[in-house]
Amino acid sequence: MEYDLRKYILTTDGLSKKYRGFTALQDVSIHIPKGSVYCLIGRNGAGKTTLLRLVCGLQKPTAGSYSLFGRPYGDRDIYKSRRRMGTMIGQPALYPSMTAAENLQIQYRMLGMPSFRDIPELLALVGLENTKGLRVQTFSMGMKQRLGIALALAGSPDLLILDEPTAGLDPLGIIELRELLLKLNRERQTTLLIASHLLSELPRLATHYGFLEKGRLLRELDAHSLEEGCRKCISLTVSNSSAVCALLDDRKLSYRILSDTDLEIYSPITVTELVQALAATDIHILSVSQREEGLENYLLNLVEIGASGYGTEK
Ligand code: ATP
């Protein structure tokens, strides 16, 4: 598929990484549109951190390339593109005996920023404005995580890269973090690249997804396509399930017979259409309900399919 590279802040092209004999990442091509919330989803060891470390310049790819704000890997000015991104990979490196503002001041100095003027605004953005005089060692996990994000936001990056930012957070901390990330994306138009596993709840923020498994990209798609791709299923209990088959076959619908009375029908047909069609026969409907396959099942299916083929979708 041809991609218009002007639309993307970050693209990778066949990116691969081997550690001695072990392939941690193989031939991965992802496309992160400007203004998106891109969730890189995969189980432990899928290669998420490896991919992030490569695009952050912390490691060199074994093969393939990437392009950051239009500059290709290898361009001698790539550092200018890197200045436009903020990262939090692993636990944020904080000075525990200092306050949040003092930690930010150190970061500002390291980045060569001319003034500390916008530190109060940054602290307010991440919800740490009321921590004056408090040392970081007294902070909760969620506060430390938010300070880590504030450090990554120093210099107002256009792209924020976060690796498992919910690690160690309780459910309330996750909700607060989700709101902060939404705010950054909507109010500051910061593009977000978040590596996450499914249980963190962050994938629900995503506008785009890349599913990684065993170092390979199983699929890349946007939230709308994912919603469509999450199969809808109608569970039907009738007096005689085999009698329904002729009707379903006529309409070329896919279905699965579970027992003499139960079957599952996959889209496209609405419950109303199905009930109307059955009402014209002598089949008795005992119950009918519709359920939707969630993100988790979608990923599980992908992993199963992944054994036989890989692909990208837009
Ligand atoms: P997790 O959620 O557990 O952090 P991940 O998707 O981020 O997983 P990576 O950290 O990228 O996965 O690791 C991918 C694979 O590469 C793992 O099997 C890991 O053991 C291996 N790996 C990562 N770094 C190295 C290294 N420096 N040397 C050897 N193998 C490595």
Boltz pocket constraint, residues with backbone or C-beta under 6 A from the ligand:
constraints:
  - pocket:
      binder: B
      contacts: [[A, 19], [A, 22], [A, 23], [A, 24], [A, 42], [A, 43], [A, 44], [A, 45], [A, 46], [A, 47], [A, 48], [A, 49], [A, 50], [A, 51]]
      max_distance: 6.0
